[in-house]
């Protein structure tokens, strides 16, 4: 097992700290899940480079320290990464283990993602209160039942399909959230978490239902899907036409997951050839290409934790076989009453192709009416931030 220590992040200008060449210092958050994920990376590294010594340094980030503010009310985009990136640039750690979904699409100019590991199940998971019958579904819950989630993406999509439910923020690590659900005085009928985290913590038995585009439980959908005609897109006209005939007119897609969800990413200093070589055996090309397309979509739409953007990617659904990547995407209003959807398939074999694919998907969503939804979300966020600043 790797040695573990905790440290306070510094915010001084970047400097480098010399360490022996066989000592690899790994940064991560202090939560149990983050530590488990860092230990997973250490075990992988030991298999390919057993001669090295691996040390884990765990800290609390801005997002960890504030457990009361809803995630969509934070103005910062680096809630889970800023302090760790400061340590990386100061030379206190050689690499950082992140959940990819927590990494902003724009990194500091001297940082880079050097490896993306093979993806765990990217779906969201519904965890029912232990006080409810096991056969309970979202559609069968009584009106005004409260679902706990800290994600506006989740609450918006669920409100779109299940308008009889209510949603309330629930913060904390996985164990804390499960404790809030299980408490005798809990207000929650269920909570929604990422399946990957539960699986990595050996808590998969708590999952009542996996939520995905194929799981809608027969609920009625009361949302309005924008129908602005798409502009022509190279190599996508047939997919766009098919999508208009099916998904584009039927918004009952269930739940699309967050960009990058289920994947672990390792961030390093740009140009650190020694660490990049160390990480090369851990890199999973298929996961990297899929998540790069997802991140390109979000970067083009300028989305983050406070914007309801959902995606779902899968390989091998097109005529090109295994190199065909299909992406579904949705942009929702916060209340779930408006939504724009799109689906497209591309032959993807390189990072530039993935990046372009995500850009094209974003343009298609904008052509269909995502712009006004995103503008309204950003306007409301600016108003709230100004009110908070003047309070």
Secondary structure, 3 states (H helix, E strand, C coil): CCEEEECCCCCCCCCCCCCCCCEEEEEEECCHHHHHHHHHHHHHHHHHCCCCEEEEEEECCHHHHCCCCCHHHCCCCCCCCHHHHHHHHCCCCCEEEEEHHHCCCCCCCCEEEEEECCCCCCCEEEEECCCCCCCCCCCCCCCCCEEECCCHHHHHHHHHHCCCCEEECCCCCHHHHHHHHHCCCCCEEEEEEEHHHHHHCCCHHHCCEEECCCCCCCCCCCCEECCCCCCCCCCCHHHHHHHHHCHHHCCCCCCCECCCCCCEEEEEECCCHHHHHHHHHHCCHHHHHHHHHHHHHHHHHCCCCCCCEEEEEEECCECCECCEEEEEEEEECCCCCEEEEEEEEEECCCHHHHHHHHHHHHHHHHHHHHHHHHHHHHHHHHHHHHHHHHC
